[in-house]
Amino acid sequence: MRVSLPRDRRRQRRRRRDRVPAALSTAVPGRAGVSAAGVPSRTSVACALPDVQRWEPLLRLPAESQRLAPVQAGATPAREIRELAPGETQLAHAAMCVLRPAYEDERRFVEHVDGVLRPAGYRLLAAFISATEQAVAVAGFRTGDSLAWSHYLYVDDLSTAPAARRQGHAGALLDWLVAEARQLGCEQLHLDSGTGPERFDAHRLYHRHGLSIHSHHFARGV
């Protein structure tokens, strides 16, 4: 037995049916070129590729106007940034061993940096605040030349002591390194970073300072 719907219900159903074609013909935000049937046209696919997928073969150091504004006075303790001479390597140990726990022994760390790394061109940069003798953040870096990157500055290590994080020290070191790269005539600045969740804060810092992910780094034991 067919059950007839009340007149008001029948009117509501007709209104909903009338609205369907208009909804299908409306453009879907963010999906240009998609038809009402959900099938993209051949021309729309080519046009919809985002610019970020286009490969840029050569990185460039950011212009002076693109650098972040310095931290306002009073926002953090007074900070001093300076390069460490061979006789001062131990001042970087507390901050560096957080990133490189294999060198937890200070004497072994100093011997390796001064005896092996420095002769090969490695340099140490450190950030100090007045209340500490040890550096609160450190960066190890060097310059090099290659066919892929031309003349470049490479950051081997960038680490901040846990108690001094989120105070702008690592960002200040990065700004110093970019300025030093320009001073030395480098065309690019590079660094590698791990991919685990514990490195996500560092990745956000690098992006804020103009670095981008441009390649995968492959490695294996031998």
C-alpha positions as CSV (number, residue, x, y, z in Angstrom):
1,M,0.0,0.0,0.0
2,R,1.4,3.4,-1.0
3,V,1.6,5.9,1.8
4,S,1.0,9.5,0.7
5,L,3.1,12.1,2.3
6,P,1.6,15.3,3.7
7,R,1.6,18.2,1.3
8,D,4.2,20.2,3.3
9,R,6.6,17.2,3.2
10,R,6.2,16.9,-0.6
11,R,7.0,20.5,-1.1
12,Q,10.2,20.2,1.0
13,R,11.4,17.3,-1.1
14,R,10.8,19.2,-4.3
15,R,12.8,22.2,-3.0
16,R,15.7,19.9,-2.1
17,R,15.7,18.3,-5.5
18,D,15.6,21.7,-7.2
19,R,18.7,22.8,-5.3
20,V,20.9,19.8,-6.2
21,P,21.9,20.9,-9.8
22,A,22.9,24.4,-8.5
23,A,25.1,22.8,-5.8
24,L,26.8,20.5,-8.3
25,S,27.6,23.4,-10.7
26,T,29.2,25.5,-8.0
27,A,33.0,25.5,-8.2
28,V,34.7,23.6,-5.4
29,P,37.2,25.8,-3.5
30,G,40.8,24.7,-4.1
31,R,39.9,22.3,-7.0
32,A,39.9,24.4,-10.1
33,G,38.9,22.6,-13.2
34,V,36.9,19.8,-11.6
35,S,33.6,19.2,-13.3
36,A,30.3,18.4,-11.6
37,A,30.9,14.7,-12.2
38,G,34.2,14.9,-10.4
39,V,36.4,14.3,-13.4
40,P,39.2,16.9,-13.9
41,S,39.7,18.1,-17.4
42,R,43.0,17.6,-19.2
43,T,43.9,21.3,-19.3
44,S,42.9,21.9,-15.7
45,V,45.3,19.3,-14.3
46,A,48.3,21.0,-15.9
47,C,47.3,24.4,-14.6
48,A,46.6,23.2,-11.1
49,L,50.1,22.2,-10.2
50,P,51.3,24.3,-7.3
51,D,54.4,26.5,-7.8
52,V,56.1,24.7,-4.8
53,Q,56.6,21.6,-7.0
54,R,58.7,23.4,-9.5
55,W,62.4,22.6,-8.8
56,E,64.8,25.5,-8.1
57,P,68.3,24.2,-8.9
58,L,70.2,26.8,-7.0
59,L,69.6,28.1,-3.5
60,R,70.4,31.7,-2.6
61,L,71.1,33.3,0.8
62,P,68.2,35.5,1.8
63,A,68.6,39.2,1.2
64,E,69.2,41.5,4.0
65,S,65.5,42.7,3.9
66,Q,64.3,39.1,4.4
67,R,66.2,38.6,7.7
68,L,64.1,38.4,10.9
69,A,64.0,41.4,13.2
70,P,66.3,41.0,16.2
71,V,64.8,40.1,19.6
72,Q,63.6,43.2,21.4
73,A,65.8,44.3,24.3
74,G,64.6,43.0,27.6
75,A,62.9,39.9,26.0
76,T,65.9,37.7,26.9
77,P,69.0,38.0,29.1
78,A,71.9,40.0,27.6
79,R,73.4,37.8,24.9
80,E,77.0,37.7,23.6
81,I,77.8,35.8,20.4
82,R,81.4,35.1,19.6
83,E,83.7,32.5,18.0
84,L,85.6,30.2,20.3
85,A,89.4,29.9,20.0
86,P,91.1,26.6,20.4
87,G,91.8,27.3,24.1
88,E,88.1,27.9,24.7
89,T,86.6,24.7,23.2
90,Q,85.6,23.4,26.6
91,L,83.1,26.2,26.9
92,A,81.0,24.7,24.2
93,H,80.8,21.2,25.8
94,A,77.7,21.5,27.9
95,A,75.5,22.7,25.1
96,M,77.1,20.5,22.4
97,C,76.9,17.2,24.2
98,V,73.1,17.5,24.3
99,L,73.2,17.0,20.5
100,R,76.3,14.8,20.4
101,P,76.0,12.5,23.5
102,A,78.8,10.3,22.2
103,Y,81.1,13.2,23.4
104,E,79.7,13.4,26.9
105,D,83.3,13.3,28.2
106,E,84.6,16.9,28.0
107,R,88.2,15.9,27.6
108,R,87.4,13.6,24.6
109,F,85.3,16.3,23.1
110,V,88.0,19.0,23.3
111,E,90.7,16.6,21.9
112,H,88.5,15.7,18.9
113,V,87.5,19.3,18.1
114,D,91.0,20.8,18.5
115,G,93.0,17.8,17.2
116,V,90.8,16.6,14.3
117,L,88.1,19.0,13.3
118,R,89.8,22.4,13.6
119,P,92.7,21.5,11.4
120,A,90.2,20.5,8.7
121,G,88.5,23.9,8.8
122,Y,85.9,23.4,11.6
123,R,84.9,26.5,13.6
124,L,82.9,26.9,16.8
125,L,80.4,29.7,17.5
126,A,78.8,30.2,20.9
127,A,76.2,32.3,22.6
128,F,76.7,33.3,26.2
129,I,74.5,35.1,28.7
130,S,75.9,36.9,31.7
131,A,74.7,34.4,34.3
132,T,76.6,31.4,32.8
133,E,80.2,30.5,32.2
134,Q,79.4,27.8,29.7
135,A,77.9,28.6,26.4
136,V,74.1,28.3,26.3
137,A,74.0,27.6,22.5
138,V,76.7,26.5,20.1
139,A,77.2,26.0,16.3
140,G,80.0,24.1,14.6
141,F,80.5,25.1,11.0
142,R,82.9,25.1,8.1
143,T,83.1,26.3,4.5
144,G,83.6,24.3,1.4
145,D,83.4,24.1,-2.4
146,S,81.6,21.6,-4.6
147,L,80.1,21.3,-8.1
148,A,76.6,21.1,-6.7
149,W,76.8,24.0,-4.2
150,S,79.7,26.1,-5.4
151,H,81.2,28.0,-2.4
152,Y,79.0,27.3,0.7
153,L,78.9,27.4,4.4
154,Y,77.9,24.1,6.1
155,V,76.5,23.9,9.7
156,D,77.7,20.6,11.2
157,D,76.2,21.2,14.6
158,L,73.6,23.6,16.2
159,S,72.6,22.9,19.8
160,T,71.1,24.8,22.7
161,A,71.2,23.7,26.4
162,P,67.8,22.6,27.5
163,A,67.5,25.3,30.2
164,A,68.1,28.0,27.6
165,R,65.7,27.0,24.9
166,R,63.0,29.2,23.4
167,Q,65.0,32.3,24.2
168,G,66.2,33.0,20.6
169,H,69.8,31.8,21.0
170,A,69.8,29.3,18.2
171,G,68.1,31.8,15.9
172,A,70.7,34.5,16.8
173,L,73.5,32.0,15.9
174,L,71.8,31.3,12.5
175,D,71.6,35.0,11.8
176,W,75.3,35.3,12.6
177,L,76.1,32.4,10.3
178,V,74.2,33.9,7.4
179,A,76.1,37.1,7.8
180,E,79.4,35.3,8.0
181,A,78.5,33.3,4.8
182,R,78.0,36.5,3.0
183,Q,81.2,38.0,4.3
184,L,83.1,34.9,3.1
185,G,81.5,35.1,-0.4
186,C,79.4,32.0,0.0
187,E,76.4,31.5,-2.2
188,Q,74.6,29.1,0.0
189,L,74.2,27.9,3.6
190,H,73.4,24.2,4.3
191,L,72.7,21.9,7.2
192,D,71.2,18.5,7.8
193,S,68.7,17.6,10.5
194,G,67.2,14.4,11.8
195,T,63.6,13.5,10.9
196,G,62.3,12.3,14.2
197,P,59.6,14.1,16.2
198,E,62.1,15.4,18.7
199,R,63.6,17.5,15.8
200,F,60.3,19.2,14.8
201,D,61.0,22.3,16.9
202,A,64.4,22.6,15.2
203,H,62.7,22.3,11.7
204,R,60.3,25.1,12.5
205,L,63.3,27.3,13.5
206,Y,65.1,26.6,10.2
207,H,62.0,27.4,8.2
208,R,61.5,30.7,10.0
209,H,65.1,31.6,9.1
210,G,64.6,31.0,5.4
211,L,65.9,27.4,5.0
212,S,63.9,24.9,2.9
213,I,64.0,21.2,2.4
214,H,65.6,20.6,-1.0
215,S,66.9,17.0,-0.9
216,H,67.1,13.7,0.9
217,H,70.3,12.7,2.7
218,F,71.2,9.0,2.3
219,A,73.7,7.1,4.5
220,R,74.7,3.6,5.4
221,G,77.4,1.9,7.5
222,V,80.5,0.5,5.8
